[in-house]
Amino acid sequence: MRVLVVPEVYRPRDATACGTLRDAVAWIGRWLDLDPALHVYWLLPPRAAAGYERADVLADRERVTLLEAESLGRGADRDLLTDTGYTTAQLEAIREGIFEADAYLDAVVDQLRSGRFLLYKWLLEHVDHWAASVRPFDVIANVHDLQVPLKYRYCSYRNDFQMYMECCAVAFADGRWFTADVDRRQFRAHARGFLRPEVVARADADALSIGSPIDVDAFDETYASAPRTLHLAGSMWSKKNVDQLLAIGERLHERFGVGTVLTSMEAIPAAASAPEWVTAYPNADRATYERTLREGDLAVCASEYETMARTPFEQAASGQVLLLRDEPWIEECVPADHPLVAPLDGLADLAVSAVERWGEAVAANRRLVEYVTRERSPEAVGERTYADLRRRVERKRRAYEAAPPPALEVVARVLTDVEGAVALDSLVRRTAEYTADGRPFTADPDHAFVDLVYALRSLGYVDAGNPGTPVFRPA
């Protein structure tokens, strides 16, 4: 099985800081463990521009190929267009790295909101799809942060047009992976306003809510005997309600002498770092963040919305008792009846209660971490996504075998003269010995390259997962 993954790098100068990319790295790591015959292709911006190394995306492994190409946007437009594809350079990278190597794709996992129409059109041009016995590939929309009305005011360019276009691109893709179930619910609710109900129902029936993976074992869940430090981590965007968070910090300081530490990969406003009870680390690197994970005791998340937030739950996994604003996005993130939840105007009282009843708060946080471990582990999310990929390939294989095309007989005859493994380009050349006109099987426009792949699978051969031209070997 061969899969192309196209993540949105929404921090274009620091790819490893993007939750979208880190999520995909976690899936792929699990896929490679599950399937020794899998090959993954990345389409990413160049390493030098985006600040990552091969090892950061597992591209130091033989079964992972990194395709690097400049995405849209220059200068001031760069941050605006991170969710947009595809450039000529990106398409050329796919052609050179996959199709010119006589390789193929079973699936494309596309995180980019716009450009899917262009990508699909361009891929079809390269796969003889009219002659194929089964659909050559599936394009799966990986939905992260669906653009719906409650989010418009936090973004200068969002309006109904953006939502309509994104929902259509999701509805008509071959598959849908929603990082957060809240976005799946929002898709159902809003898409019904302009798409036929049966279209929305059909799209939802084939969708997955996959979750955002967190490796809890990578953190040290140890708790203080009493809280001394509130750790407020992450960006200072408006939706985070930083003023309310600082008010909570001030109340805890006045009441209990608790200090507040701010860590952010971005600048921190002077007003936020001014109080004497605040220690601020603007533009914090990973080492600073991880040190503060060990030193902090309490955390508060007051966000109006998130897409299965990662940072607060890393804090919880580090033994920081996490208090959460009660909003729809947390429903899939916490166990039922979780007590460390309150509306925005109740978070300060909840923080006071947590300090006063510290033992109970710690016990509740432990239950939260157990839930996150079960539902959001890299293993769980990787297995959900891999199962969907495998299901798609197996469904096509069964359809192929139910009405076997001429390719099956030709490939079977070729394999009688082959001992062991065979490369796809070699197989194509060998088919010329078994065609009436002496040309390779796929030279006839009525026969598709992908039919040879499914013929090999039906005859018990598996892709070795190697780079370059795929080699198939007997299972």
Beta strands, then each sheet from edge to edge (+ up, - down):
strand 1: 2-6
strand 2: 39-44
strand 3: 64-68
strand 4: 107-110
strand 5: 138-143
strand 6: 175-178
strand 7: 207-209
strand 8: 229-233
strand 9: 259-263
strand 10: 278-281
strand 11: 298-301
strand 12: 321-325
strand 13: 341-342
strand 14: 422-423
strand 15: 461-463
strand 16: 471-474
sheet 1: 3+ 2+ 1+ 4+ 5+ 6+ 7+
sheet 2: 8+ 9+ 10+
sheet 3: 11+ 12+ 13+
sheet 4: 14+ 16- 15+
end
